[in-house]
Amino acid sequence: MIWFAGGSLYLLPYLIRGGLDLPAVISHLTVSLIGLAFSITMLAFTARLRRLSAVATIAVYGLTVVVTAATLASVDIAVFDSIYGLFGLTHGAPNLSYSIAWAGNFAIFMSQFSLIAVAFWSLDQLEAFRQREVELQTSKASAAEARGEANKAKLSALRYQLNPHFLFNTLNSISSLVITRRRADAELMLTKLSDFLRATLSGDPDAPQTLEGEFETIDAYLGIERIRFGDRLAVAIDCPPELRDARMPHFLLQPLVENAVKHGVAPSERTVTIGISARARNGRLIVSVENDCPTLDAEAQGTGVGLRNVRERLAAVYGMAGNLETIERDAGFIAIVSLPLEFGQA
């Protein structure tokens, strides 16, 4: 599916200019089939990584993506030159150097293989989660221990549920930037995506995170969205210094910020401010995320997958002591997280 979509995007400029030519169709089809073969090989290779640590797994995935993308970038040029040569034609602009052509191919294939790697990783995590459920069902451990392990598995699954959706949208944006020759922006977005993955995937998803750490994760995410929306996105964070070491579940606030961007910034033509504030009240930590853009679909903001995920994680960790409230206002939408106030390094 990814290679079919990628091939369609590659052929789109030919259609815009006035129709397809046979060498282009054959070349793109050949490269797509080779890319599919590389993907299958990647799947067979990465399927053996489950026993590695999280850091080692991420490192191997990253190296595999880079090597595969670099190889296919060279293969792509060779295929196009060979097929166009068979028709007595020359492919590409006469003054386009090999290094520039290779760099453009590498950026595109990096985005595609990154998406494929994320898909493989997500499926592997889902399979691991299913196996864990089976093991829990057949375990002879006590009922209390079994419930604790099931709850931990649920938290991990809820955490992993969010990443593929966001990464798919980001990698699509990177592909669009490359196709429209905004290579500098594409490179910057890849860098921001790397920072975001490092912030979200390198740590223990079940360990608590400081509020300061959550802000760093949000900043990495917003760094990507700023490239997409430019001046249309403004951010205001209000948090007393004494609350920055307050603890909360890792990756809890990012889906709330993503929801605010999706429903507030994306449909608006003016600058929209995403406000994030934290307060302590009666032994509880109150964190709000809001946008100041009225929307016609305010009801959808409070019922999405991301918000449901946050509610379920709060319930799994804190029971009745953790909750998420959403409020529709005349000048925007606000999501308010309330949980017990706890301190300590995550």
Number of C-alpha atoms within 10 A of each C-alpha: 7 14 20 13 11 17 18 13 14 15 16 13 14 14 11 9 8 8 10 14 11 10 19 17 14 15 20 20 16 17 21 20 15 16 22 16 12 17 20 12 13 19 16 11 13 18 13 10 17 13 9 11 11 15 13 13 18 19 12 16 21 17 12 18 23 17 13 20 24 19 15 22 22 17 17 23 18 14 17 21 17 17 19 19 13 11 10 9 12 14 15 13 8 7 6 9 10 11 10 10 16 18 15 17 20 22 22 23 23 25 24 25 25 21 21 19 21 17 17 18 22 17 12 16 17 16 12 15 17 14 12 15 17 11 12 17 12 10 12 10 11 8 9 8 13 18 13 11 14 16 15 16 19 18 21 18 20 18 21 19 17 16 17 15 11 13 18 18 11 20 22 15 19 27 22 16 20 20 17 11 12 13 19 11 16 24 15 15 23 19 15 20 20 14 18 20 17 15 18 24 16 14 13 13 19 16 11 18 22 21 25 17 22 22 18 16 23 22 17 22 22 22 18 21 21 15 16 18 15 10 11 15 21 16 13 12 12 12 17 11 8 10 18 16 17 22 24 24 21 22 24 24 24 23 21 26 22 21 23 26 23 14 21 26 24 16 11 16 9 12 16 22 20 23 18 22 15 21 16 18 11 8 10 15 20 18 20 21 24 26 25 19 22 17 19 7 10 16 13 11 23 21 11 12 14 23 22 15 20 23 17 19 23 23 15 15 17 13 12 10 12 19 17 20 13 18 14 16 14 9 12 19 24 22 23 18 21 20 22 18 17 14 15 10 11 17
